[in-house]
Amino acid sequence: MKLTISIRLCIALILTGLSLVGVGLLLAQDATATQTPAQAATLPPPLPTPIPIEELTCNLEYLLNLQSDLALALTNFGENVQDDPAQELAALFRVGEVYQQLALECGYIPPDAAARVVGTDIARILTTLETISGDPLNGQVLYNGEYGCAGCHEGANRVAPATEGTFTRVEDTRLTDPALAGYSAEQYLIESIVQPGHYVAPGHQNIMPNNFGERLTAQELADLLLFLESQDQLLSVLNPTRTEFAGELTTDVQVGQQPFAGRAGDVLIVTLDSQAFDPILRVLSPDGAELALNDDFGGTTNARVGPLPLPDDGVYILQIDSYDRQATGGYTLEVATYTGCGPVPVGIVRTTTQSVNLRANPNTDSDVAGSVTNDECFSIVGRASSNDWLLAQTPAGSVGWIVANFVEVAGDVNAVPILSN
């Protein structure tokens, strides 16, 4: 009941606010219509409007004149802000927007440019990307996962140009079109992503979403471009990376702590062995929260955690304890880190054989669609209703069904859709 009342109150306030704005606009229009020339002369300059790009000139004289106009728009700010704070703060906000637009259009790159959405100004994007280092493995993850590019650019039923050979195809074919004279491969690809309707590849339709300029950050775009540049030869992801630590519990240090730098999206398997005591392993997040705990694993007194997807970048703590809280002795830690597996849930192949087939359908009689090697990771994008088969999408873009018994899962497999009975 309280929630319902709050919602109604919010709606009432919004409607009241809109009504007041409307009345204010009408009064302002009426007042403007009845002003005498003398009254009009005392009014502050009108609030600046967005600067048309084609009119923008970044020479010193233009900038000084524009800056003077912007300052005049706030001439009476100190006097009026107490009487009408809403209007004056709106003016301050608008002037700030124009200043920012001016700086960006004249080539300023803010310190947080990598985290800002890229927009659709191709020249500005190209300038910004010169300051950013891309990560092709992360681009591969974005392409196959979060942004769903592989859904249209991969597979036998693809409806868009193939991923493989992207840069070669752009340089040898697309850029020979007179309509693209003067383009670089990077410029063509950026425009294809943020302004897909500007040029549609022959033989294809304009079906790509046109809002990636509002969704992609500059860092993500840099990552995607490096991934696409690599697609004349698919990236190989060497997994896992193994890191070993050794330590000792003593009478003075009865709980050991091993810092470990992790990245969001990585998947860990941590193994703790000791011949001197019964070990307990905890994994703590960068903010100190307990992410995982294990005492005995696999019929031994040793401990193992994982596969564990990491939620954030930062320093994680591997905490080593003993069952009786007083034991001493040496221990070893092994951290296996899987990178570029794709969105969670993630599967890691665990078999005694070198590789496992991916099938076109969730049964052993269907065609082989590919294979995954032992210790390889992939994103799980679907499942059979009984959870005995999982639909895998590998970092290289292969898709196929794998027997669930061959897979260790990081994340909630029940979160993916059921795609087969």
MARBA-883428 format. One record per residue (C-alpha): residue number from 1; x, y, z. Coordinates in pm, 1 decimal, decimal comma. Layout:
     n          u          v          w
   NUM          X          Y          Z
...
! end
This chain:
     n          u          v          w
     1        0,0        0,0        0,0
     2      285,0      244,5       83,8
     3      447,1      171,9     -252,8
     4      118,7      244,6     -436,4
     5       74,8      573,7     -251,9
     6      436,1      672,5     -332,8
     7      387,3      597,4     -700,8
     8       65,2      801,6     -709,3
     9      236,4     1087,9     -529,8
    10      527,4     1083,4     -777,5
    11      287,6     1085,9    -1071,6
    12       94,3     1374,9     -918,3
    13      414,2     1573,7     -863,5
    14      531,8     1508,6    -1219,0
    15      197,1     1618,3    -1363,6
    16      198,0     1927,8    -1143,2
    17      552,1     2008,4    -1254,0
    18      461,1     1970,4    -1619,7
    19      158,7     2195,9    -1569,9
    20      372,9     2463,5    -1406,7
    21      626,9     2442,7    -1687,8
    22      348,6     2485,2    -1941,0
    23      201,8     2785,3    -1755,9
    24      550,2     2932,5    -1725,5
    25      609,7     2902,3    -2098,4
    26      276,0     3069,1    -2176,5
    27      349,3     3353,1    -1935,3
    28      695,5     3396,9    -2082,1
    29      553,5     3412,1    -2433,0
    30      289,9     3663,6    -2325,5
    31      546,9     3875,3    -2144,0
    32      774,1     3875,5    -2448,5
    33      488,7     3982,8    -2672,0
    34      405,8     4284,9    -2450,6
    35      761,1     4408,4    -2386,2
    36      851,1     4762,4    -2478,3
    37     1178,8     4824,0    -2666,3
    38     1329,8     4969,4    -2347,1
    39     1233,6     4659,6    -2144,6
    40     1368,2     4426,7    -2411,1
    41     1702,0     4607,4    -2405,8
    42     1750,3     4521,3    -2036,8
    43     1694,4     4145,5    -2081,2
    44     1992,6     3907,0    -2069,3
    45     2098,7     3746,8    -2399,0
    46     1903,4     3436,5    -2504,0
    47     2037,1     3102,6    -2387,3
    48     2287,6     2952,0    -2635,3
    49     2164,9     2678,8    -2863,4
    50     2366,7     2381,9    -2991,0
    51     2630,6     2493,9    -3236,4
    52     2578,0     2351,3    -3587,3
    53     2891,3     2153,9    -3669,5
    54     2913,8     2304,4    -4016,7
    55     2926,9     2653,9    -3860,8
    56     3188,7     2569,2    -3598,8
    57     3524,2     2741,9    -3640,4
    58     3802,7     2672,5    -3396,2
    59     4010,9     2985,0    -3457,6
    60     4097,1     3209,8    -3164,7
    61     3875,1     3504,9    -3261,4
    62     3567,7     3284,6    -3300,3
    63     3631,3     3109,2    -2970,7
    64     3677,0     3437,6    -2782,7
    65     3354,9     3582,9    -2926,8
    66     3158,7     3269,5    -2845,3
    67     3301,7     3255,0    -2493,9
    68     3194,2     3617,0    -2442,8
    69     2838,1     3532,8    -2554,9
    70     2827,0     3238,1    -2318,5
    71     2941,6     3454,4    -2028,9
    72     2670,3     3712,9    -2105,9
    73     2404,8     3440,9    -2082,0
    74     2489,7     3414,8    -1711,8
    75     2528,2     3787,7    -1644,5
    76     2260,3     3799,2    -1373,3
    77     2311,1     3446,6    -1243,4
    78     2420,0     3557,1     -893,5
    79     2117,6     3785,7     -851,4
    80     1852,3     3559,3    -1001,5
    81     1954,7     3221,1     -866,5
    82     1793,6     3296,6     -529,2
    83     1466,5     3415,5     -685,3
    84     1436,5     3145,9     -953,8
    85     1696,4     2871,9     -892,9
    86     1537,7     2625,0    -1134,4
    87     1560,5     2858,5    -1432,6
    88     1909,0     2982,9    -1351,2
    89     2047,0     2633,5    -1290,8
    90     1892,8     2522,5    -1620,7
    91     2075,4     2811,4    -1788,8
    92     2399,8     2713,4    -1617,0
    93     2355,9     2353,5    -1730,5
    94     2286,7     2456,2    -2090,0
    95     2587,8     2687,1    -2104,8
    96     2800,7     2404,8    -1969,3
    97     2671,1     2175,9    -2243,4
    98     2770,3     2428,7    -2509,4
    99     3117,5     2467,1    -2356,4
   100     3162,8     2088,7    -2359,7
   101     3040,2     2063,8    -2718,6
   102     3277,1     2337,4    -2823,3
   103     3575,7     2171,1    -2656,5
   104     3495,3     1830,4    -2805,9
   105     3436,5     1969,0    -3154,4
   106     3770,8     2150,5    -3136,4
   107     3954,6     1827,8    -3061,1
   108     3956,8     1800,7    -2681,6
   109     3973,3     1441,0    -2559,4
   110     3853,8     1409,9    -2196,8
   111     4051,0     1189,0    -1957,0
   112     3759,9      944,8    -1932,3
   113     3713,1      920,6    -2310,4
   114     3753,1      540,8    -2305,9
   115     3452,1      505,2    -2076,1
   116     3225,2      744,2    -2270,4
   117     2988,1      628,1    -2541,7
   118     3135,3      696,4    -2882,5
   119     2846,6      875,3    -3054,5
   120     2829,9      896,5    -3433,0
   121     3089,8     1163,4    -3523,5
   122     3336,1      948,8    -3720,7
   123     3619,8     1204,6    -3723,4
   124     3596,8     1252,7    -3347,9
   125     3584,7      876,3    -3289,5
   126     3898,3      823,6    -3500,4
   127     4081,8     1091,8    -3300,9
   128     3968,3      946,3    -2968,5
   129     4069,9      591,3    -3062,1
   130     4425,7      708,3    -3127,1
   131     4458,1      749,7    -2747,5
   132     4314,8      407,5    -2652,3
   133     4477,7       63,7    -2653,4
   134     4237,3     -211,1    -2760,4
   135     4207,2     -565,6    -2625,4
   136     4117,6     -809,0    -2906,8
   137     4026,4    -1088,4    -2664,6
   138     3772,5     -866,3    -2492,7
   139     3651,0     -760,3    -2837,6
   140     3600,2    -1127,8    -2917,2
   141     3391,8    -1169,1    -2601,9
   142     3179,4     -861,8    -2684,0
   143     3133,5     -974,4    -3044,9
   144     3022,6    -1325,8    -2953,8
   145     2834,2    -1236,9    -2637,6
   146     2704,3     -904,6    -2508,7
   147     2642,8     -736,3    -2845,4
   148     2540,6    -1050,6    -3033,5
   149     2732,7     -969,3    -3353,5
   150     2809,7    -1335,5    -3423,1
   151     2437,2    -1409,4    -3450,4
   152     2425,5    -1232,7    -3787,9
   153     2788,0    -1263,6    -3903,9
   154     2855,7    -1631,2    -3821,0
   155     2718,4    -1970,8    -3923,9
   156     2566,0    -2123,8    -4233,3
   157     2251,0    -1909,7    -4203,0
   158     2424,6    -1576,7    -4146,5
   159     2249,4    -1268,2    -4285,7
   160     2548,0    -1031,1    -4279,7
   161     2905,9    -1034,1    -4416,0
   162     3120,2    -1309,9    -4263,1
   163     3346,5    -1228,9    -3972,6
   164     3647,2    -1407,5    -4115,8
   165     3852,2    -1200,6    -4357,8
   166     3689,4     -873,8    -4249,0
   167     3985,2     -638,1    -4298,3
   168     4104,6     -799,9    -4621,6
   169     3753,9     -783,0    -4764,8
   170     3721,2     -416,2    -4668,4
   171     4058,9     -318,7    -4814,6
   172     4040,2     -527,6    -5133,3
   173     3669,9     -495,4    -5214,1
   174     3471,8     -236,5    -5019,8
   175     3720,8       48,8    -5053,1
   176     3734,4       11,4    -5431,3
   177     3380,2      151,1    -5443,0
   178     3396,5      518,4    -5560,3
   179     3144,0      604,8    -5287,9
   180     3411,7      520,0    -5029,3
   181     3702,6      706,2    -5188,1
   182     3948,1      823,9    -4922,0
   183     3821,9      587,5    -4652,0
   184     4058,0      378,3    -4438,8
   185     3958,2       30,7    -4326,4
   186     3919,1      161,0    -3969,5
   187     3695,3      447,2    -4082,7
   188     3480,1      210,2    -4287,6
   189     3435,8      -32,1    -3997,2
   190     3359,6      243,0    -3744,9
   191     3096,8      391,0    -3976,2
   192     2953,9       44,2    -4041,6
   193     2906,9       -1,3    -3666,8
   194     2772,5      338,2    -3556,2
   195     2608,7      451,8    -3885,0
   196     2518,2      120,8    -4052,5
   197     2264,1      275,0    -4287,7
   198     2516,9      507,2    -4453,1
   199     2661,8      231,9    -4672,6
   200     2510,1     -115,9    -4705,1
   201     2735,6     -387,3    -4843,3
   202     2618,4     -519,6    -5182,5
   203     2395,3     -824,4    -5150,6
   204     2287,0     -742,2    -4795,7
   205     2004,2     -550,5    -4629,7
   206     2016,4     -266,2    -4379,2
   207     1914,1     -474,3    -4076,2
   208     2188,9     -383,1    -3830,0
   209     2076,7     -188,3    -3518,0
   210     2155,4      181,8    -3556,0
   211     2205,8      259,5    -3186,4
   212     2555,9      123,8    -3124,2
   213     2688,2      480,7    -3104,9
   214     2473,6      519,9    -2792,5
   215     2570,0      179,4    -2648,7
   216     2938,7      121,7    -2717,9
   217     3208,4      291,0    -2514,3
   218     3523,3      402,0    -2691,6
   219     3715,4      123,1    -2517,1
   220     3467,2     -139,1    -2636,5
   221     3484,7       -7,8    -2992,3
   222     3866,3      -19,4    -2982,7
   223     3846,2     -379,8    -2858,4
   224     3600,9     -479,1    -3131,6
   225     3811,7     -322,0    -3408,1
   226     4123,0     -510,7    -3299,7
   227     3924,1     -834,1    -3286,4
   228     3789,2     -776,4    -3638,7
   229     4139,3     -696,6    -3762,2
   230     4249,1    -1036,8    -3631,5
   231     3983,3    -1229,2    -3819,8
   232     4194,3    -1307,7    -4123,9
   233     4332,9    -1557,5    -3873,8
   234     4118,2    -1640,9    -3571,7
   235     4256,1    -1556,0    -3229,7
   236     4380,0    -1842,0    -3023,3
   237     4303,8    -1816,1    -2653,9
   238     4567,3    -1994,3    -2446,8
   239     4379,7    -2120,5    -2143,5
   240     4431,3    -2157,4    -1864,5
   241     4710,3    -1942,8    -1725,6
   242     4846,2    -2111,9    -1413,7
   243     4998,8    -1927,7    -1119,2
   244     5149,9    -2106,4     -819,0
   245     5206,6    -1976,4     -466,6
   246     5366,9    -2137,7     -162,2
   247     5322,0    -2039,9      200,4
   248     5320,4    -2155,9      557,4
   249     5090,1    -2130,4      858,1
   250     5273,4    -2062,6     1182,4
   251     5182,4    -2001,7     1543,2
   252     5201,3    -1627,9     1462,0
   253     5019,0    -1649,1     1126,5
   254     4737,4    -1902,1     1161,2
   255     4538,5    -1766,5      866,4
   256     4731,0    -1703,7      545,1
   257     4630,6    -1449,5      282,5
   258     4743,6    -1445,9      -79,0
   259     4647,0    -1138,6     -289,0
   260     4558,2    -1212,4     -649,8
   261     4483,0     -960,3     -926,0
   262     4172,0    -1056,7    -1121,8
   263     3965,4     -914,0    -1405,1
   264     3590,3     -909,9    -1447,8
   265     3483,2    -1196,9    -1672,5
   266     3780,1    -1419,8    -1590,1
   267     3706,7    -1762,8    -1446,5
   268     3920,7    -1912,9    -1169,4
   269     3985,8    -2261,0    -1038,9
   270     4191,0    -2245,0     -718,1
   271     4344,4    -2556,7     -560,1
   272     4491,3    -2560,4     -207,3
   273     4711,9    -2854,7     -103,0
   274     4886,2    -2928,8      225,6
   275     5054,9    -3235,4      366,6
   276     5074,8    -3077,2      713,0
   277     4713,3    -2985,3      794,2
   278     4351,9    -3007,2      676,5
   279     4318,7    -2684,4      472,1
   280     4017,6    -2459,2      421,3
   281     4008,7    -2218,2      127,6
   282     3810,8    -1896,0       95,3
   283     3801,7    -1647,6     -191,9
   284     3726,8    -1287,7      -91,9
   285     3621,7    -1018,2     -338,0
   286     3802,5     -680,1     -362,2
   287     3548,1     -536,2     -116,2
   288     3600,8     -822,1      132,2
   289     3286,7    -1024,8       60,1
   290     3318,7    -1403,2       65,6
   291     3268,0    -1538,1     -287,1
   292     3346,5    -1905,2     -227,4
   293     3444,3    -2151,5       48,1
   294     3564,3    -2512,2       38,6
   295     3698,7    -2757,6      295,2
   296     3737,0    -3108,7      151,7
   297     3732,2    -3181,3     -220,9
   298     3737,1    -3498,4     -427,1
   299     3761,1    -3740,2     -135,9
   300     4070,3    -3568,1        9,2
   301     4125,7    -3318,0      287,0
   302     4258,0    -3064,9       36,8
   303     4043,1    -2776,8      -88,7
   304     3933,3    -2652,5     -430,7
   305     3717,0    -2359,7     -541,7
   306     3576,1    -2308,2     -888,1
   307     3508,7    -2265,4    -1164,4
   308     3440,7    -1919,1    -1021,2
   309     3351,7    -1622,0    -1246,6
   310     3503,2    -1295,4    -1123,4
   311     3252,0    -1008,7    -1100,0
   312     3493,7     -712,7    -1095,5
   313     3844,3     -595,0    -1169,6
   314     4055,0     -574,8     -855,9
   315     4266,7     -755,1     -600,1
   316     4107,8    -1071,6     -463,2
   317     4224,5    -1246,0     -145,2
   318     4281,4    -1621,6     -133,0
   319     4247,4    -1702,2      236,9
   320     4415,0    -2015,9      375,0
   321     4290,3    -2158,5      703,1
   322     4307,0    -2493,1      884,8
   323     4017,2    -2705,7     1003,6
   324     4117,9    -2685,6     1370,8
   325     4226,3    -2317,0     1338,7
   326     4555,8    -2390,8     1516,7
   327     4752,2    -2607,6     1271,8
   328     5086,7    -2510,1     1127,4
   329     5281,2    -2618,9      822,3
   330     5339,6    -2550,1      455,9
   331     5086,4    -2532,3      171,5
   332     5072,6    -2469,9     -203,4
   333     4814,2    -2278,1     -404,4
   334     4751,1    -2314,3     -775,9
   335     4533,6    -2061,2     -955,9
   336     4412,2    -2152,2    -1305,4
   337     4277,5    -1843,3    -1484,3
   338     4052,7    -1875,1    -1791,0
   339     4023,4    -1560,3    -2003,8
   340     3799,9    -1466,6    -2296,8
   341     3553,4    -1751,7    -2241,3
   342     3248,2    -1536,3    -2308,8
   343     2952,3    -1430,2    -2094,2
   344     2851,1    -1642,4    -1796,0
   345     2751,2    -1910,1    -1747,9
   346     3083,1    -2048,8    -1866,2
   347     3166,3    -2413,0    -1926,4
   348     3511,2    -2571,6    -1894,7
   349     3572,5    -2906,8    -2062,2
   350     3680,7    -3174,4    -1813,5
   351     3750,6    -3514,6    -1967,9
   352     4021,4    -3777,4    -1981,3
   353     4029,8    -3747,3    -2360,6
   354     4201,5    -3482,1    -2568,8
   355     3882,5    -3334,0    -2713,0
   356     3503,4    -3361,1    -2721,6
   357     3274,5    -3322,7    -3023,0
   358     3018,8    -3047,4    -3058,0
   359     2699,6    -3173,0    -3218,4
   360     2450,2    -2998,5    -3445,4
   361     2168,1    -3124,2    -3221,9
   362     2159,8    -3253,2    -2862,3
   363     2215,4    -3620,6    -2942,5
   364     2509,5    -3837,8    -3040,8
   365     2352,2    -3931,1    -3375,9
   366     2355,1    -3576,1    -3514,0
   367     2631,8    -3425,6    -3726,5
   368     2955,2    -3309,0    -3570,1
   369     2957,7    -2926,5    -3565,7
   370     3307,6    -2887,4    -3426,1
   371     3508,3    -2985,3    -3122,3
   372     3647,3    -2846,0    -2797,3
   373     3968,2    -2957,2    -2630,9
   374     4015,9    -3062,8    -2271,7
   375     4048,0    -2756,9    -2042,8
   376     3892,3    -2529,8    -2307,3
   377     3629,5    -2281,9    -2190,5
   378     3323,8    -2145,0    -2366,9
   379     3000,4    -1958,3    -2304,3
   380     2685,4    -2163,4    -2243,2
   381     2403,9    -2009,6    -2450,1
   382     2135,9    -2278,3    -2423,4
   383     2044,2    -2611,8    -2265,4
   384     1821,8    -2912,4    -2304,7
   385     1524,8    -2930,2    -2069,6
   386     1686,1    -3213,6    -1872,8
   387     2020,6    -3024,2    -1854,5
   388     2201,0    -3327,2    -1998,3
   389     2313,5    -3130,0    -2306,7
   390     2448,5    -2774,5    -2318,2
   391     2475,5    -2544,0    -2619,4
   392     2831,4    -2409,1    -2632,5
   393     2956,2    -2097,8    -2809,0
   394     3336,4    -2092,7    -2816,9
   395     3549,2    -1773,6    -2818,5
   396     3631,8    -1850,5    -3184,3
   397     3260,0    -1842,7    -3271,3
   398     3182,6    -2216,1    -3306,1
   399     2841,5    -2322,9    -3178,3
   400     2732,4    -2676,7    -3094,4
   401     2585,6    -2911,2    -2835,0
   402     2805,3    -3085,9    -2577,3
   403     2725,4    -3353,7    -2318,9
   404     2687,2    -3179,7    -1982,2
   405     2878,6    -3452,6    -1797,6
   406     3194,7    -3337,6    -1978,4
   407     3164,0    -2983,3    -1846,4
   408     3226,7    -2792,1    -1525,4
   409     3005,2    -2484,9    -1505,6
   410     3082,6    -2138,3    -1370,4
   411     2760,3    -1949,7    -1303,2
   412     2394,9    -2050,8    -1309,8
   413     2323,9    -2280,8    -1604,0
   414     1949,5    -2253,1    -1531,7
   415     1970,4    -1886,9    -1631,5
   416     2011,6    -1976,8    -2001,2
   417     1706,2    -2063,1    -2214,0
   418     1585,7    -2417,2    -2279,2
   419     1635,6    -2472,6    -2652,8
   420     1555,9    -2841,0    -2679,0
   421     1338,3    -3101,7    -2512,0
! end
